[in-house]
């Protein structure tokens, strides 16, 4: 009986929605993403590829559609804001861990409170929040290995270049389509910009998420854990953007994060025994693998959420840790901190849900 319940629950977690797959969108993404990939391969500065890819992808996700003037201005503001977040993340990557905790707490809190300006702007802020956590992890890993040279200004330019590339692509599409208004590229994302009142539960939930991010960053960087930045990344992935999402989504996030971490850990073992020209070829091959994982993530976002989380987590973790030496101990730490981060995120969501229920049951004053 219990086995049937487990099987039934797993079937719900990995249930496929045939109407949710979108290969044309994924092909469009990989066509555009090949531009920064080839550019950074040509100039020999692959350490800036991740910033360019995130700038490109997140600008596409934040695109509101409509008239080109509105789209260009919105994407330009988003790109400039993202450039500031990039500068902050890479600028403080090598400073004392207390500043990293303060910055993580502040960015996450501000992102959570932007829901007051509409769900659309909250989604944009959440995207930038994700990028800040990743940028902080990448910057910290660069500072741990002096042989890897990374300039903050160059990372900012790479991010801005990715966002500008999306603006250029939308301009070309606008001309080809006869200068007509275009729909939102990711139609499934919310487009509501109506303002909402910041209620007590919303503020409390934003504060809880911010405290969680600050705590996981303190554990990862304060204790100088080996590959510890996987801890806050996993915690952020596991935490739901709001309290309305149910247990099914939480389990899908958990499953996806764990699957993605295991896949990334196994793939990162490939360069372990490679040297010289072979190591260069393997690293470039893994960058292509990460790019195609992102492409599949774009395609299956609404096909199955657990598999989407898995491929996105695997791609990001590969690109974050690709410049770092890898061995079996490193892979063990990566998976361990992923498990811990996901557990922390789910525990926080469980406690926040209990708090919300208690608040709802409390009699009015």
C-alpha positions as CSV (number, residue, x, y, z in Angstrom):
1,X,0.0,0.0,0.0
2,X,2.8,2.4,0.9
3,X,4.7,1.5,-2.2
4,X,1.6,2.4,-4.3
5,X,1.4,5.8,-2.5
6,X,5.1,6.5,-3.3
7,X,4.7,5.5,-6.9
8,X,1.6,7.6,-7.2
9,X,3.3,10.6,-5.7
10,X,6.3,10.2,-8.0
11,X,4.0,10.0,-11.0
12,X,2.6,13.3,-10.0
13,X,6.1,14.9,-9.5
14,X,7.2,13.7,-13.0
15,X,3.9,14.0,-14.8
16,X,4.4,15.4,-18.3
17,X,2.2,18.1,-19.9
18,X,2.6,17.5,-23.7
19,X,1.2,21.0,-24.4
20,X,3.9,22.6,-22.3
21,X,6.9,21.8,-24.5
22,X,8.1,24.5,-26.9
23,X,11.0,23.6,-29.2
24,X,10.8,26.6,-31.5
25,X,11.4,28.9,-28.4
26,X,14.4,26.7,-27.4
27,X,15.9,26.7,-30.9
28,X,15.6,30.5,-31.0
29,X,17.4,30.7,-27.6
30,X,20.3,28.4,-28.7
31,X,20.7,30.3,-32.0
32,X,21.1,33.6,-30.1
33,X,23.2,32.1,-27.3
34,X,25.8,30.8,-29.8
35,X,26.8,34.4,-30.5
36,X,28.4,35.1,-27.0
37,X,29.7,31.5,-26.9
38,X,31.6,32.0,-30.2
39,X,32.7,35.5,-29.3
40,X,34.3,34.4,-25.9
41,X,35.9,31.4,-27.5
42,X,37.4,33.6,-30.1
43,X,38.9,36.2,-27.7
44,X,39.9,33.5,-25.2
45,X,38.0,34.9,-22.1
46,X,35.5,32.1,-21.3
47,X,35.3,33.3,-17.7
48,X,32.9,36.0,-18.8
49,X,30.6,33.7,-20.8
50,X,28.3,33.0,-17.8
51,X,27.5,36.7,-17.3
52,X,26.7,37.2,-21.0
53,X,24.4,34.1,-21.1
54,X,22.5,35.2,-18.0
55,X,22.2,38.7,-19.3
56,X,20.8,37.4,-22.6
57,X,18.4,34.8,-21.1
58,X,17.1,36.9,-18.3
59,X,16.5,39.9,-20.6
60,X,14.4,37.5,-22.8
61,X,12.5,36.4,-19.7
62,X,11.9,39.9,-18.6
63,X,10.7,41.1,-22.0
64,X,7.1,42.4,-21.6
65,X,6.2,42.3,-25.3
66,X,4.0,45.0,-26.9
67,X,5.3,48.0,-28.9
68,X,9.1,48.0,-29.6
69,X,9.6,51.3,-27.8
70,X,8.1,50.0,-24.6
71,X,10.0,46.7,-24.9
72,X,13.3,48.5,-25.6
73,X,13.0,50.9,-22.6
74,X,11.9,48.1,-20.2
75,X,14.7,45.8,-21.3
76,X,17.2,48.7,-21.1
77,X,16.2,49.4,-17.5
78,X,16.4,45.7,-16.7
79,X,19.8,45.4,-18.3
80,X,21.2,48.4,-16.4
81,X,19.8,47.2,-13.1
82,X,21.3,43.8,-13.8
83,X,24.6,45.4,-14.6
84,X,24.5,47.1,-11.1
85,X,23.7,43.7,-9.5
86,X,26.6,42.2,-11.5
87,X,29.0,44.9,-10.2
88,X,27.9,44.3,-6.7
89,X,28.2,40.5,-6.8
90,X,31.6,40.4,-8.5
91,X,32.9,43.5,-6.6
92,X,32.4,42.0,-3.2
93,X,33.3,38.4,-4.0
94,X,36.7,38.6,-2.4
95,X,35.9,40.7,0.7
96,X,35.1,39.6,4.2
97,X,32.2,37.1,4.4
98,X,30.1,39.4,6.6
99,X,29.7,41.8,3.7
100,X,28.5,38.9,1.6
101,X,25.9,38.0,4.2
102,X,24.7,41.6,4.4
103,X,24.5,42.0,0.6
104,X,22.6,38.7,0.1
105,X,20.1,39.6,2.8
106,X,19.6,43.1,1.4
107,X,19.2,42.0,-2.3
108,X,16.8,39.2,-1.4
109,X,14.7,41.4,0.9
110,X,14.4,44.2,-1.7
111,X,13.5,41.6,-4.4
112,X,10.8,40.1,-2.2
113,X,9.2,43.5,-1.5
114,X,9.0,44.5,-5.1
115,X,5.7,42.5,-5.3
116,X,4.2,45.8,-4.2
117,X,4.8,47.1,-7.7
118,X,3.1,44.2,-9.4
119,X,3.7,40.5,-10.1
120,X,5.5,41.3,-13.3
121,X,8.1,43.5,-11.6
122,X,8.4,40.9,-8.8
123,X,9.3,38.3,-11.4
124,X,12.0,40.6,-12.8
125,X,13.4,41.2,-9.4
126,X,13.4,37.5,-8.7
127,X,15.5,36.9,-11.8
128,X,18.0,39.5,-10.7
129,X,18.0,38.0,-7.2
130,X,18.9,34.6,-8.8
131,X,21.7,36.2,-10.8
132,X,23.1,37.9,-7.8
133,X,23.4,34.6,-5.9
134,X,25.1,33.0,-8.9
135,X,27.4,36.0,-9.5
136,X,28.5,36.0,-5.8
137,X,29.3,32.3,-6.0
138,X,31.3,32.7,-9.2
139,X,33.2,35.7,-7.9
140,X,34.1,33.9,-4.7
141,X,35.4,30.9,-6.6
142,X,37.5,33.1,-8.8
143,X,39.1,34.7,-5.7
144,X,39.9,31.3,-4.4
145,X,42.1,30.5,-7.4
146,X,44.5,33.4,-8.2
147,X,45.3,31.8,-11.6
148,X,41.8,32.7,-12.8
149,X,41.8,36.4,-13.7
150,X,38.3,38.1,-13.7
151,X,37.7,41.8,-13.8
152,X,34.5,43.2,-12.3
153,X,34.1,45.7,-15.1
154,X,34.5,43.0,-17.7
155,X,31.8,40.9,-16.0
156,X,29.5,44.0,-16.0
157,X,30.2,44.6,-19.7
158,X,29.5,40.9,-20.5
159,X,26.1,41.0,-18.7
160,X,25.2,44.3,-20.4
161,X,26.3,42.9,-23.7
162,X,24.0,39.9,-23.3
163,X,21.0,42.1,-22.5
164,X,21.9,44.4,-25.4
165,X,22.1,41.4,-27.7
166,X,18.5,40.5,-26.8
167,X,17.4,44.1,-27.5
168,X,19.1,43.9,-30.9
169,X,17.4,40.6,-31.7
170,X,14.0,42.0,-30.8
171,X,14.6,45.0,-33.0
172,X,15.5,42.8,-36.0
173,X,12.3,40.7,-35.3
174,X,10.2,43.8,-35.1
175,X,11.5,45.0,-38.5
176,X,11.0,41.6,-40.1
177,X,7.4,41.4,-38.8
178,X,6.4,44.8,-40.2
179,X,7.0,46.9,-37.1
180,X,4.0,45.4,-35.4
181,X,3.5,44.9,-31.7
182,X,4.7,41.5,-30.6
183,X,3.4,39.3,-27.8
184,X,5.4,38.6,-24.6
185,X,8.1,36.0,-25.6
186,X,7.4,33.8,-22.6
187,X,3.6,34.1,-22.5
188,X,3.3,31.8,-19.5
189,X,5.0,34.3,-17.2
190,X,2.7,36.8,-15.4
191,X,2.3,40.3,-17.0
192,X,0.3,42.0,-14.3
193,X,1.8,45.3,-13.3
194,X,-1.0,46.4,-10.9
195,X,0.2,47.5,-7.5
196,X,-0.5,45.4,-4.4
197,X,-0.6,46.4,-0.8
198,X,2.3,45.1,1.3
199,X,0.5,43.1,3.9
200,X,2.1,41.6,7.0
201,X,2.4,38.1,5.6
202,X,4.0,39.4,2.4
203,X,6.6,41.4,4.4
204,X,7.2,38.5,6.8
205,X,7.7,36.1,4.0
206,X,10.2,38.4,2.2
207,X,12.0,38.8,5.5
208,X,12.2,35.0,6.1
209,X,13.6,34.4,2.6
210,X,16.2,37.2,3.1
211,X,17.2,35.7,6.5
212,X,17.5,32.3,4.9
213,X,19.8,33.5,2.2
214,X,21.9,35.5,4.6
215,X,22.2,32.4,6.8
216,X,23.2,30.0,4.1
217,X,25.8,32.5,2.7
218,X,27.2,32.8,6.3
219,X,27.5,29.1,6.5
220,X,29.0,28.7,3.1
221,X,31.5,31.6,3.2
222,X,32.0,32.1,6.9
223,X,33.0,28.5,7.5
224,X,34.9,28.5,4.2
225,X,33.3,25.2,3.1
226,X,34.8,23.5,0.1
227,X,32.4,24.3,-2.8
228,X,30.1,25.8,-0.2
229,X,28.5,28.2,-2.6
230,X,26.4,25.3,-3.8
231,X,24.6,25.6,-0.4
232,X,23.0,29.0,-1.0
233,X,22.3,28.2,-4.6
234,X,20.4,25.0,-3.7
235,X,18.5,26.8,-0.9
236,X,17.4,29.5,-3.2
237,X,16.2,27.0,-5.8
238,X,14.3,25.1,-3.1
239,X,12.5,28.1,-1.7
240,X,9.2,29.0,-3.3
241,X,8.7,32.6,-4.5
242,X,5.4,32.7,-2.5
243,X,3.4,30.9,0.1
244,X,0.6,30.0,-2.4
245,X,2.6,27.2,-4.0
246,X,1.8,23.7,-2.7
247,X,3.8,20.7,-1.6
248,X,4.0,19.3,-5.1
249,X,6.0,22.2,-6.4
250,X,8.3,22.0,-3.3
251,X,9.0,18.3,-4.1
252,X,9.5,19.1,-7.7
253,X,12.1,21.7,-6.8
254,X,13.8,19.2,-4.4
255,X,13.9,16.5,-7.0
256,X,15.1,18.8,-9.7
257,X,17.9,20.3,-7.6
258,X,19.2,16.9,-6.6
259,X,19.1,15.4,-10.1
260,X,20.8,18.5,-11.5
261,X,23.5,18.4,-8.8
262,X,24.3,14.8,-9.5
263,X,24.4,15.3,-13.2
264,X,26.7,18.3,-12.9
265,X,28.9,16.5,-10.4
266,X,29.3,13.5,-12.8
267,X,30.0,15.7,-15.8
268,X,32.5,17.8,-13.9
269,X,34.6,14.6,-13.3
270,X,35.4,14.5,-17.0
271,X,38.3,17.1,-16.9
272,X,39.8,15.4,-13.8
273,X,42.5,13.5,-15.7
274,X,42.8,15.8,-18.7
275,X,45.7,18.1,-19.3
276,X,46.8,20.6,-21.9
277,X,45.0,20.6,-25.2
278,X,42.7,17.8,-24.1
279,X,41.6,19.7,-21.0
280,X,40.9,22.8,-23.2
281,X,38.7,20.6,-25.5
282,X,36.9,19.0,-22.6
283,X,36.1,22.4,-21.0
284,X,34.8,23.7,-24.3
285,X,32.7,20.6,-24.8
286,X,31.2,21.0,-21.3
287,X,30.3,24.6,-22.1
288,X,28.4,23.4,-25.1
289,X,26.7,20.7,-23.0
290,X,25.6,23.5,-20.5
291,X,24.3,25.6,-23.3
292,X,22.2,22.7,-24.7
293,X,21.0,22.0,-21.2
294,X,19.8,25.6,-20.9
295,X,18.1,25.1,-24.3
296,X,16.2,22.1,-23.0
297,X,15.3,24.1,-19.9
298,X,13.7,26.8,-22.2
299,X,11.8,24.1,-24.1
300,X,10.4,22.0,-21.1
301,X,9.7,24.8,-18.6
302,X,6.0,24.0,-18.7
303,X,6.4,20.3,-19.7
304,X,7.5,19.2,-16.3
305,X,8.8,21.5,-13.5
306,X,11.0,18.9,-11.8
307,X,12.9,18.1,-15.0
308,X,13.1,21.8,-15.8
309,X,14.7,22.5,-12.4
310,X,17.1,19.6,-13.0
311,X,18.5,20.8,-16.4
312,X,18.7,24.4,-15.3
313,X,20.5,23.5,-12.0
314,X,22.9,21.2,-13.9
315,X,23.7,23.8,-16.5
316,X,24.3,26.6,-14.0
317,X,26.5,24.5,-11.7
318,X,28.6,23.3,-14.6
319,X,29.3,26.8,-15.8
320,X,30.0,28.0,-12.2
321,X,32.4,25.2,-11.4
322,X,33.9,24.5,-14.8
323,X,37.1,26.5,-14.1
324,X,37.7,24.7,-10.8
325,X,39.8,21.5,-10.4
326,X,37.6,18.5,-9.7
327,X,38.0,15.2,-8.0
328,X,35.8,12.7,-6.2
329,X,36.0,14.6,-2.9
330,X,34.9,17.8,-4.6
331,X,31.9,16.0,-6.2
332,X,30.9,14.6,-2.7
333,X,31.0,18.1,-1.2
334,X,28.9,19.5,-4.1
335,X,26.2,17.0,-3.7
336,X,26.3,17.2,0.2
337,X,25.9,21.0,0.2
338,X,23.1,20.7,-2.4
339,X,21.3,18.3,-0.1
340,X,21.8,20.7,2.9
341,X,20.7,23.7,0.9
342,X,17.6,22.1,-0.3
343,X,16.8,20.8,3.2
344,X,17.2,24.3,4.6
345,X,15.0,25.8,1.9
346,X,12.2,23.3,2.4
347,X,12.4,23.6,6.2
348,X,12.0,27.4,5.9
349,X,9.1,27.0,3.6
350,X,7.4,24.5,5.9
351,X,7.8,26.9,8.9
352,X,6.6,29.9,6.8
353,X,3.6,27.9,5.8
354,X,2.8,27.1,9.5
355,X,3.2,30.7,10.4
356,X,0.8,31.8,7.5
357,X,-1.8,29.3,8.7
358,X,-1.5,30.5,12.3
359,X,-1.8,34.1,11.2
360,X,-4.9,33.3,9.1
361,X,-6.6,31.5,12.1
362,X,-5.8,34.2,14.6
363,X,-9.0,36.2,15.5
364,X,-8.9,39.9,14.4
365,X,-8.0,42.4,17.0
